[in-house]
Amino acid sequence: MRSILIAGVDLGTTKTCAVIAEIHEDPFLRRDLKILGVGQAPSVGMRDVVTHIEDATKSVKAAMEEAELMAGAKVDRVYVGISGEHVRAATSPGVVAVMDDEISALDLERVHEVARAVAHPPDRELLHAIPQDYIVDSRHGIKDPVGMVGTRLEADVYLVTCTSSVADNIRKSVQRAGYRVQELVLESLAAARSVLTEDEKEVGVAMVEIGACTTNVAVYCDGELRHLAVLPFGGATVTNDLVRGLSIPFAEAKRAKEHFGVAFAQLVDPQETVELPGPSPGQVRHVARELIAHVVEQRLDEMFGLVQAELEAEGLFDKLGAGIVLTGGASTSYGTVELAQQVFAVPVRSGVPGEGLSVLADSVGRPKFATAAGLVLYGADRYDETGDGASTLTSGLVSKVWAWLKEFL
């Protein structure tokens, strides 16, 4: 039996995560993706954009080799995440006359083409064209117009673009690592695919993914994507505050945040102290853990306030019946959900991948793997639609030979 493999690479600022999953072609099996391999490596040469091609290539190669070794399989193409302040999104309308009395799939494709036919500057590249709403003869709220009777079909399509040079440098880094980029996927869309439920999307939900340097926001209402935003702050912003507030190097501040950081100071015992490096080599000093918590809380409180302002400016905050879903590696500090609930005053939960995944799903069941897991889910969706985008492996002999070769290469 053939194994259909989907691979995703999240090339982040601090870490590169790779996931390999398998799709079964047996129509009688439940449609779950089997996670076969997971890999991660420190990111070098990245800061939302590629800053050093060779270093970024090494990070991709290291993460993918670890995932391939765990999976016992080799892939030749990957879905790759992209994000950053260079990303732009806007709604574009399209209108066509229906060719026959009944709207066909061809009419649907024509209205999509009209909506996509927007002149972009030479330095911009279209990443996604996502249908939001359809209107048939002035009747709004149509989910799927195919088969309906009408003479005029309108569509609102959400166009997501990025800077071409940024996309090209990511492709080059991955290609030099020995893989073909099947598609660049906006990281917030991938993360939302892995941590949001369909019910939440219908009721209204905002996913807030806190990365190292940026915070990605994706808002869904009535089952459709309504807004995307990339905000210029993340976990590194909190770490920099600790550098200044505690007078310690960045690496030590990051360690203090990961080991002792609490996002809600009320959860900390005021008498508790922790050891931090002193002013001279080999020296240590005792610092109240509550002080660290206050620094972390103040910055996260400000960041959540800016997210809320973004949602209110778009008129979406009052439509979040399902509240906020927090994810991303920088959202895992103890007390982050409690602080977010206080700031937003709506339901808040931590989002982890898991739904639709099996076998080694626990390996990616953490917020830091939201984007990488979402990339393979996105790739599986694309494979279902087009039959393309996957690596094919004949189970048994080929996988055993590859696993054997990996031990000697």
ABEGO torsion letter per residue (X at the ends): XBBBBBBBBBBBAABBBBBBBBBBABAABBBBBBBABBBBBBBBGBBGBBABAAAAAAAAAAAAAAAAAAAGBBBABBBBBBBEAABBBBBBBBBBBBABABBBAAAAAAAAAAAABBBBBAABBBABBBBABBBBGGBBGBABABGBBBABBBBBBBBBBBBAAAAAAAAAAAAAAGBBBABBBBAAAAAAAAABBAAAAAAEBBBBBBBAABBBBBBBBGGBBABBBBBBBBAAAAAAAAAAAAGBBAAAAAAAAAAABBABAAABBAABBBBBBBABBGBBBBBBAAAAAAAAAAAAAAAAAAAAAAAAAAGAAAABAAEBBBBEAAAABBGAAAAAAAAAGBBBBBBBBGBGBBGAAAAAABAAAAAAAAAAAAAAAAAAAAGBGBBBBBBEAAAAAAAAAAAAX
